Amino acid sequence: MKILRKHLRNSVFVIAIFHTLFFGCDKQPEKKNYIARVNDSYLTKEELSNLDSLFKGSFSRAELIDKWVDKELLFQQAEKLGITEDEEFLSVINNSR
């Protein structure tokens, strides 16, 4: 009986470790169809096309990508510093809408 309990306890332990390793370490698959990436933000072909139509061809494709990367870096830094939660920031965003 003791041998059966020990075997059962070991089996449960092995199953728990397997479950944790197999399911607990599951990562989101990375997007593959993107033009530019800043941390977890992606610029897709569709978004680049929307930017191009918004600016009506005023910028080259490379300039639009550079501008998006710069904007995204600045925005992510602002989030880290808590600026995006500031009342003045939110007021400017609401007024621009």
ZIGISUL-V246306 format. One record per backbone hydrogen bond with DSSP energy under -1.0 kcal/mol. CO is the residue of the C=O (numbers start at 0). NH is the residue of the N-H. E is the energy in kcal/mol with one decimal. If there is no record, write none. Layout:
co = {CO CO}
nh = {NH NH}
e = {E E}
This chain:
co = {0 1 2 3 4 5 6 7 8 9 10 11 12 13 14 15 16 17 18 19 22 31 35 37 40 42 42 43 44 45 46 47 48 49 50 51 54 59 60 61 62 63 64 65 66 67 68 69 70 71 72 73 74 75 76 77 81 82 85 86 87 88 89 90 91}
nh = {4 5 6 7 8 9 10 11 12 13 14 15 16 17 18 19 20 21 22 23 25 33 42 40 37 34 35 47 48 49 50 51 52 53 54 56 57 63 64 65 66 67 68 69 70 71 72 73 74 75 76 77 78 79 80 82 84 85 89 90 91 92 93 94 95}
e = {-2.2 -2.5 -2.5 -2.6 -2.9 -2.4 -2.4 -2.4 -2.2 -2.5 -2.5 -2.6 -2.3 -2.5 -2.8 -2.3 -2.6 -3.0 -2.7 -1.2 -1.0 -1.1 -3.0 -2.5 -2.4 -3.7 -1.2 -2.3 -2.4 -2.2 -2.3 -2.5 -2.3 -2.2 -2.3 -1.8 -1.6 -2.3 -2.2 -2.5 -2.6 -2.4 -2.6 -2.6 -2.6 -2.7 -2.6 -2.4 -2.6 -2.6 -2.1 -2.4 -2.3 -2.1 -2.0 -2.2 -1.1 -1.5 -2.5 -2.3 -2.2 -2.4 -2.6 -2.5 -1.8}
